[in-house]
Amino acid sequence: MSEQAPISFGEWQDLRLDLDRARALMVDLLKNVAVRRSNCRLCQKPLVWVTHANGKITPYTPEGLNHFIDCQYADEFRKKKENQHAGTGSTERR
């Protein structure tokens, strides 16, 4: 494994500015492509909903994070979905 040299303060500042620019661009992008806005039912974070090319709609935080991943209650949503399918009586996958 190769060791990386520490970055200078100036390099760190440049990286920080690039990250800040990327975040600002993500916020602008989400404003332009959002199909609706709401708050998460469980954690109450503001969300923007985006339709992907495959037709699925996904919630994102205004910072651009997929809320299915970053919500502290994400497992609660998964449990509800699993429980809905559990009562069908079918074990066969389609």
C-alpha positions in Angstrom: 0.0 0.0 0.0 1.5 3.4 -1.0 1.5 6.3 1.4 0.1 9.6 0.3 1.9 12.8 1.1 -0.2 15.1 3.3 -1.8 17.9 1.4 -1.0 21.5 2.0 -3.4 24.0 3.5 -3.8 25.7 0.1 -4.6 22.3 -1.5 -7.1 21.7 1.3 -8.8 25.0 0.7 -9.0 24.3 -3.0 -10.7 20.9 -2.3 -13.1 22.6 0.1 -14.1 25.2 -2.5 -14.6 22.4 -5.1 -16.8 20.6 -2.6 -18.8 23.7 -1.8 -19.3 24.4 -5.5 -20.4 20.8 -6.1 -23.0 21.1 -3.3 -24.3 24.4 -4.7 -24.6 22.8 -8.1 -26.5 19.8 -6.6 -29.0 22.1 -4.9 -29.6 24.0 -8.2 -30.0 20.7 -10.0 -32.5 19.3 -7.6 -34.5 22.5 -7.7 -34.8 22.1 -11.5 -35.6 18.4 -11.6 -37.8 18.0 -8.6 -41.3 16.6 -9.3 -42.5 17.6 -5.8 -41.4 18.7 -2.4 -42.4 17.4 1.0 -41.0 16.4 4.4 -40.1 12.9 5.5 -43.0 11.4 7.4 -40.7 10.1 10.2 -37.7 12.5 10.5 -39.4 15.6 9.0 -36.3 16.5 6.9 -37.3 18.5 3.8 -37.2 16.4 0.6 -37.2 16.9 -3.1 -38.5 14.0 -5.2 -36.8 13.1 -8.5 -38.0 10.8 -11.2 -35.2 8.7 -12.7 -35.0 7.5 -16.3 -36.4 4.1 -15.2 -39.5 5.9 -13.9 -38.9 5.3 -10.2 -39.3 8.3 -7.9 -36.6 8.8 -5.2 -36.5 11.3 -2.3 -33.3 13.4 -1.9 -32.3 15.9 0.8 -31.7 19.4 -0.5 -28.0 18.6 -0.2 -28.3 15.8 -2.8 -28.2 12.8 -0.5 -30.5 9.9 -1.3 -32.9 9.9 1.7 -33.6 6.2 1.4 -30.0 5.8 2.6 -29.5 8.8 5.0 -32.8 8.7 6.9 -32.3 7.6 10.5 -35.7 5.8 10.1 -34.9 4.1 6.8 -35.4 0.6 8.3 -38.9 1.6 9.3 -39.9 2.2 5.7 -38.3 -1.1 4.6 -40.2 -3.0 7.3 -43.5 -1.6 6.1 -42.7 -2.7 2.6 -41.7 -6.2 3.7 -44.8 -6.5 5.9 -47.1 -5.6 3.0 -45.7 -8.5 0.9 -45.6 -10.9 3.9 -49.4 -11.2 4.0 -49.9 -12.3 0.4 -49.6 -16.0 1.3 -47.3 -16.5 -1.7 -43.7 -17.6 -1.4 -43.2 -17.7 -5.1 -41.0 -14.9 -6.6 -42.3 -13.3 -9.8 
